[in-house]
Amino acid sequence: MILCFQSMQTYVVDWFTLRAASSFALAAVSCLQSLAVFGFLLFAPTMYDHLGFGVGDSILGAVAILIGPVIFWKYGKTIRKASKYAKKS
């Protein structure tokens, strides 16, 4: 999960430089991270009871890899074009 959130923060700092400097963008990323942790705590005990730790952790690892680097690699340009605050490449 650290890979997922670290890649989001790096993406925000690199492309939304003006907002990242004012901590507005990083605050939004931290808020999303907190919401994700809250959501995880709701389903994690049931998931681990049914799947066990090995399969449950493998699923979480795959989700972290998909959310972080893969999504931003594929849709990053579209996200940047939709924002007036992103630096132009």
N, C-alpha and C positions, 0 to 999 in steps of 0.2 A: 504494500500500500504506500510505502514511502516513495517508491519509484513513480507511482501514479501522481501523487501530490507534488513531488519535487519537479517532475516534468511540467506540470501545470504552472507552478510558480516561475520556473525558468522561462517558459513560453510568455507569460504575462510580462515579466521584466524585460525580455528582449524586444517584444513588439509593441507594447503599450508603455513606452518609456516615460512619457509625461505623467501618466496616471500612476505608474508604479513608483515614481519618485515621491509622489504625494501620499503614498500608502493606500490610496483608494482602491486600486486594483488588487493589491495584495490582501487587503481586508476582505474584499469580495471572495477571493480564493480561499481564505481562511474560514469564512462563513460557510462556503460550500463544503469545505473539509469537515467542519463541525457537524453539518447536517448529514453528511455521509456516515460519520461515526455514529451519530444518533440512530440513523436507519439500520446500520449494521448491528447495533446492540439489540434491536428489536427482533431480528431474525437469526442471529448467530447461534444462540443456544439450541434452537430447534434444528438448524442445519447440522450442527455438530452431533447432535443426538442421533439424527437419521443417517448421516453420511460418514461420520467418524472424522478424526483430525486429518488424516492423509488426503482423502478426497476433498474435504471441505477447504483445506489450505490450497490444494491444487486449483480449485475453482476460483478462489480469491486471487491467486497469483495470475491466472489467465485473465481475469477481469481487470486487474491492475495493469497488465501489459496492453490490453486493448484500449482502456480508457486513456492512459497517458500518451505514450509515444505514437501508437498506431492511429488513433483518432486525430491527433494534432497534425501528424504527417499527412494524412489524407484530406482533412477538412480545414487545415490551418489557413490556407489562402482564402477560402470562402469566409472564414470567421474574421480575418483581417479586413477584407473588402467591405464587410457589413458594418464595421466600426469606423466612425469618424475620428476616433482617438488613436488608432493604430498608425505607426509610422509607415510611410509609403515605401514599397520596395521596388 
